[in-house]
Amino acid sequence: MDRASDTEAERIRDLFENITIEEAHDDEVSDVPTESDFSSDKTFRLAPNALKLRSLIPATKRTASHPKRFSWSTDSKTENVISNISQPYPPLIAREDFDDGWTECIIRLGTNNKIKQIEGFPMPLQRSKVPAYHIKETDDIGLGMFAARRMGISDLILNERPLVLGPLTVDPNKPIDMEGYLEKALNRLPAARAAKYRALFDCHTGTECAEGDGSGDSTLFGIFRTNAFRVDNLYDSDPTDDDGLYCAVGENTSRINHSCRPNALVSFHLESFSFQVRAIRQIEEGEEIAIPYCDIMLPHEERDEIFRNFHFECVCQSCQDPAASNAIRSTITSPSAIFKQWLDDRSLPGDYVIRHSLSQIDTMLREGMEGSAVYGEHLQAIMESYICLGDSGLASIWGVKLGRALLASAGDTKNLELMSDVHLYSSHQAWQSRMKNKSKKKRKGKKSKGQKERHIDNASAEDGEVGNVSEDE
Ligand SMILES: C[S@@+](CC[C@H](N)C(=O)[O-])C[C@H]1O[C@@H](n2cnc3c(N)ncnc32)[C@H](O)[C@@H]1O
């Protein structure tokens, strides 16, 4: 971080300590949602794109560490429903003066407090000197985002603070006045940011979907439903269901179109309270940037069903030939069963998992599926195979690939830093657990020439390429 941003971070922190949260008065918000408003089985998604950025780190970890104290309060009359959390309120500083942008949040007080406890919040946004994108008309699907320069895997394309954040789901049988809340939120936003929100695309208002979900012809809610992306790491109740989860609308993030073979992923970075969009493969200047609005592993019919709720038919290459893309998807599976089999059966060859995962990765690269969680699982399977085989060089090559994939999907640089450390691999508990003649090798201190070991050719294992398996005779 440079000196200027250091100073800005300190300034924000100082000011933030003086934040006063506005209490919602009964006359202002007459229908404050109660716990039951958010807890019906019949909830629907507000986010068309409800992007489940499933972490490659086992989900149990996240669930286990989830603090229950952030559950919805039943004492809703005293709750602050609309609260400003990202910056302090005037007269401390004018919202217009805030370079990184201002987010209005339709959230519970518990969530508000949770955000304020995040260490370092709010961190400044990352800005690139040379713009990475521009927004312009596509040939057929309205506006879209296009690369302004060439980018590599995990490169940051966009980092922006959302305009508005609100609940992911509401109960259609007990609709809350989202239109009213959004109107309030926009009135509190700087005028220019509110205008950006109002200018966003609305595929929802006036449709049959709007009739059934309580949004009626409310335009601001329609815009919210069209453009909100799920915020995966902010939750107010049990994160195993949709209840108490949030989604957010971004000025530029919400202009990114969907593809079932996306070249970028969007994630939410809590510390800076911002969307990050990162490349998941090399992107050429002028190429359209596309993200997944749903799980791209789903068969075409199920993806189509999701898009139908949002009134579009996907125009991506995979959807041009559904039979072919379904056939490819049906061959892709998680490596977990094969990995377990390899660990249990020592008669299987050393490269058993590696060969299988390389073949799966090859298929996924051809179909443009680097954005799926299974892709990361295969990178991980190869990395862990090399750990078991005691090859830290190759383990680190695949570890760095995995680190980049994790960075692109979760916006966190920690994994990549960790995986770049070559000593990490030899200190793994499974290190050398699959080596034949382990003791003999140790005595010799080098690889036995006659031993049949297979390895990935380092030169061809560079990013985006599948390495060749060769025999080391
Ligand atoms: C979040 S907006 C994306 C930006 C939008 N194109 C605009 O002009 O503001 C989502 C809408 O874009 C269109 N869209 C996005 N991806 C598409 C795709 N792959 N095929 C067809 N339409 C798509 C649909 O109309 C969808 O409701």
The ligand as an SDF file (V2000), in Angstrom:
LIG
                    3D

 27 29  0  0  0  0  0  0  0  0999 V2000
  -27.1250   -7.7400  -15.2840 C   0  0  0  0  0  0  0  0  0  0  0  0
  -27.7450   -7.3230  -16.8350 S   0  0  0  0  0  0  0  0  0  0  0  0
  -26.2900   -7.2850  -17.8250 C   0  0  0  0  0  0  0  0  0  0  0  0
  -26.1320   -5.9830  -18.5880 C   0  0  0  0  0  0  0  0  0  0  0  0
  -27.1750   -5.7150  -19.6170 C   0  0  0  0  0  0  0  0  0  0  0  0
  -26.8310   -6.3450  -20.8830 N   0  0  0  0  0  0  0  0  0  0  0  0
  -27.3780   -4.2270  -19.7950 C   0  0  0  0  0  0  0  0  0  0  0  0
  -27.6100   -3.7860  -20.9190 O   0  0  0  0  0  0  0  0  0  0  0  0
  -27.3220   -3.5000  -18.8150 O   0  0  0  0  0  0  0  0  0  0  0  0
  -28.5090   -8.8510  -17.2570 C   0  0  0  0  0  0  0  0  0  0  0  0
  -29.2790   -8.8350  -18.5490 C   0  0  0  0  0  0  0  0  0  0  0  0
  -28.4030   -8.8370  -19.6780 O   0  0  0  0  0  0  0  0  0  0  0  0
  -28.8850   -9.7350  -20.6870 C   0  0  0  0  0  0  0  0  0  0  0  0
  -27.9390  -10.8630  -20.8020 N   0  0  0  0  0  0  0  0  0  0  0  0
  -26.8510  -11.0670  -20.0430 C   0  0  0  0  0  0  0  0  0  0  0  0
  -26.1870  -12.1480  -20.4340 N   0  0  0  0  0  0  0  0  0  0  0  0
  -26.8560  -12.6770  -21.4690 C   0  0  0  0  0  0  0  0  0  0  0  0
  -26.6680  -13.8270  -22.2990 C   0  0  0  0  0  0  0  0  0  0  0  0
  -25.6360  -14.6670  -22.1560 N   0  0  0  0  0  0  0  0  0  0  0  0
  -27.5730  -14.0630  -23.2740 N   0  0  0  0  0  0  0  0  0  0  0  0
  -28.6230  -13.2300  -23.4550 C   0  0  0  0  0  0  0  0  0  0  0  0
  -28.8480  -12.1300  -22.7170 N   0  0  0  0  0  0  0  0  0  0  0  0
  -27.9920  -11.8490  -21.7240 C   0  0  0  0  0  0  0  0  0  0  0  0
  -30.2280  -10.2290  -20.2070 C   0  0  0  0  0  0  0  0  0  0  0  0
  -31.2040   -9.3810  -20.7370 O   0  0  0  0  0  0  0  0  0  0  0  0
  -30.1420  -10.0550  -18.7020 C   0  0  0  0  0  0  0  0  0  0  0  0
  -31.3870   -9.8870  -18.0990 O   0  0  0  0  0  0  0  0  0  0  0  0
  1  2  1  0
  2  3  1  0
  2 10  1  0
  3  4  1  0
  4  5  1  0
  5  6  1  0
  5  7  1  0
  7  8  2  0
  7  9  1  0
 10 11  1  0
 11 12  1  0
 11 26  1  0
 12 13  1  0
 13 14  1  0
 13 24  1  0
 14 15  1  0
 14 23  1  0
 15 16  2  0
 16 17  1  0
 17 18  1  0
 17 23  2  0
 18 19  1  0
 18 20  2  0
 20 21  1  0
 21 22  2  0
 22 23  1  0
 24 25  1  0
 24 26  1  0
 26 27  1  0
M  CHG  2   2   1   9  -1
M  END
$$$$
